[in-house]
Amino acid sequence: MKNRGSSAARGFSLIEIVITVGILATVVISLVGILPVGIKSAEDAANRTVLAVILEDVHNRLEGQLLEPGEVAASPFFYDRQGLYIGEDSNEEVKAGRLYRADARLIDIAEGSRLEHTSGLMAVRIDVWWPVDTYSGAPLRKGKPQETITFYVTPLTGADWPAIDTNYRPKIEF
């Protein structure tokens, strides 16, 4: 009688297939469990990048605005998915791309405090919301904004300027 070949040529047994499928299932389930975390991390990184672009734009738009406590006259500012500014004079198609909203407010830091010699230094508080309603511009999220950033600004001219020009109204300089 002839030998029909070695045991390697027989194929896989049912137990070997079940073990392989079990190992593959464990790997796939682990990867699927990690996927939402990876997507969330990528989304957070994209929002942080856009937020940096928005803050730079708001910073530039504030220069030359009146340095008076309260809402900045040009606020709120709207931005699309890439952080590009969308003005009020934009057409409806462009306005439909609004995703981020930045509200800017000036706060007098010397008022009610012991700070002296601030030379008109004020804080700018910027609240950034996303997503927003594309038509009204209102934040869709209730409660606190996703990000709040505060930085300081000074007047465009010195503290003696009101004595020189009685109609003087200080403007923001960085």
Sequence and secondary structure as in RCSB ss.txt:
>XXXX:A:sequence
MKNRGSSAARGFSLIEIVITVGILATVVISLVGILPVGIKSAEDAANRTVLAVILEDVHNRLEGQLLEPGEVAAS
PFFYDRQGLYIGEDSNEEVKAGRLYRADARLIDIAEGSRLEHTSGLMAVRIDVWWPVDTYSGAPLRKGKPQETIT
FYVTPLTGADWPAIDTNYRPKIEF
>XXXX:A:secstr
      GGGG   HHHHHHHHHHHHHHHHHHHHHHHHHHHHHHHHHHHHHHHHHHHHHHHHHTTSB  SEE TT 
 EEE TT  EE TTS HHHHTT  EEEEEEEEESSTTSS    TT EEEEEEEE SB TTT  BSS SS SEEEE
EEEEESS TTHHHH TT   BEE 
